């Protein structure tokens, strides 16, 4: 599973290094395996591949020069930020250049009056909010990895976070992306204004997993920090009741700043780790946040409390200080590392479903736990319908990873079956590429490929990720069949 | 595919084989917008394909067919305490949801709530080969595949016929208030940007002829405390509603006078802090400002090249929003594209519509 591209061809490597060394300083070019090892995987460590060369440009001119050389030599390029991605989107290629943007980490400008910041791609998500804090502003999307992940990576993945129901995803908070095509031509998507001329290419580029262009500069919108925020924590004796409570909150016309759910196995794992004071007897807990002016928050918390009580909450606590609110959230934000402490390995899923199908999905996951003999705690961006079931396994036990992947594949396909999607925020990358064959028809996949070629005619940026070939789908055996007729029936299927 | 969808697909395939082009039209409410229609294109009546496919208020998602009247959708959402947060203009009684997405225009709430594209979650599209393709979905978060459905907003039908669209809905605010201030233009822009950086429940702004109007929406307590902080004079609710409606539908006096005088109407999308002298030096005539300073309307007969240059200098772009067919044809309704971006546009057009069947030349002459 770990080898996706050929072994490194040392003659080819010498050739590429020779050409790149003319444009990059020595310390910006890595090719010995002891130096390239740290780049062999991203946050999805089940997939590993040493890159042929790692390039670490410091500015746009160097990025452009590297791309031009790669174009000339026909070398594929995989861009990488902090490498925190969870779907293998930054998995290198053995015959390619891994283009790390980590050294481009300057905030170029921050204008409190227009509430925008112009930043380089290697700037960490949280660093933008830290810089903006002095002006009472912040960058709203807050993926759990925000202390490490970069804005360039956020653009590639269209990252969300626990507050995106109210404040939106990356696509809703970025005005402009500057970068280069695979051929090394400078391009700008969007503008410093609220919209740009022509087709909304910015919307396509955000979330394109580094397959359309290399991002070298991002203009983000900054949001005023709410005066206060308070978090309501509600316990439920039944997971479906908790799911229905989420619908009741929305039905009452409330859009919480955050709305998260954890099931009992998840709260138990987390509680040992952070001591957040979670109700360990509850089958599920909901975290429901309100932000705004003090009077507004008081009004809203009152309404939330009434709705949650009516929905059958067995206990309700409201944070009374910022410290207590952070403690409520600490458990949720630490869910992944907490699970990492109770199991040698875990596998995180990212399906999104219509919220009303939550009960059905949770019952399905429980059945899969029995079928595959593996445990699976659930954390859930309940407001967005985005599930993160975490399958616990031990990679040292023969066939546990295989069972885990089969478990995950079944759950993702179930997400599609109930009208959802295989990935809400982690991306397809290499991990979910087979499920793309289930979610999309061959015609849709063909269009995606043509779309890629409109930006990258030679298919050189992050190839073999995200969009499967029909050949691959045929091998996977889950070709999307519409109306009982296999499209392109005359196509060879191997 | 439904029977009607199959008929559409047949129409497309027939057009391909006869080398004809098609003009996708909902109700024709935005015929004035964009590049003039190709004379020889046959009309494809998208308005016949209407109806709500799925609406679950607690999911905050509605899915409708492209030809559904926008007024019908808004009435349905209203009955359920919800709305389309981007306040799209209708520009006509029968305007369709497909047309709303294709035009990609948003109203007064846009600066704070987001635009059409921010609320598009998914779409089914009939491409230029007559194939029905689905992108995105009916869920809040979805990063599988390229986000094609959002890019349909503002595509003016050049990529295909919108069969269905799924939109994110929003609860209607509990309370609303409009404040009126007397400020010159530069001061209005400065105040709007200053307020924009504070946690205030802003939901609309407009300045014209020395008067600045700011709308607040949200919880009762938030609207009340913001009104106190900001000052100004509180408008009567009825008058305020008329005002925001007149801005949304461009029936406001500013637009009426421009139309009466036969002046071209320019839409300048610029950074909210763009200084007024850069724009005013390029064009004579009246101004109306919206979106916290990020949208500036000019009724002006100034030379188009100067207008575009000024918009570019200010960091934005200029659309000839209303003008004669001849003028839009000769100078282009939309701001010219960077060559590399124009090349991507042409290739994208080919990917979706390889035979150039749909709305040729509507967005730019070559696509």
Interface residues (C-beta under 8 A of the other chain):
Chain A: X111 X112 X113 X114 X115 X116 X135 X136 X137 X157 X158 X160 X164 X165 X168 X169 X171 X172 X181 X185 X186 X187 X188 X189 X191 X192 X193 X194 X195 X196 X197 X198 X199 X200 X201 X203 X204 X206 X207 X208 X212 X224 X225 X226 X227 X247 X248 X250 X251 X253 X254 X255 X292 X293 X295 X296 X298 X299 X300 X352 X353 X354 X355 X356 X381 X383 X384 X385 X386 X419 X420 X421 X422 X423 X424 X425 X426 X427 X428 X432 X436 X439 X440 X441 X443 X444 X447 X448 X450 X451 X452 X453 X454 X455 X457 X466 X467
Chain B: X56 X57 X58 X59 X60 X61 X81 X104 X110 X111 X114 X115 X117 X118 X127 X131 X133 X134 X135 X137 X138 X139 X140 X141 X142 X143 X144 X145 X146 X147 X148 X150 X151 X153 X154 X155 X158 X159 X170 X171 X172 X174 X193 X194 X196 X197 X198 X199 X200 X201 X218 X219 X220 X221 X222 X224 X225 X226 X269 X270 X271 X272 X273 X291 X294 X295 X315 X316 X317 X319 X334 X335 X336 X337 X338 X340 X341 X342 X344 X345 X347 X348 X350 X351 X352 X363 X364
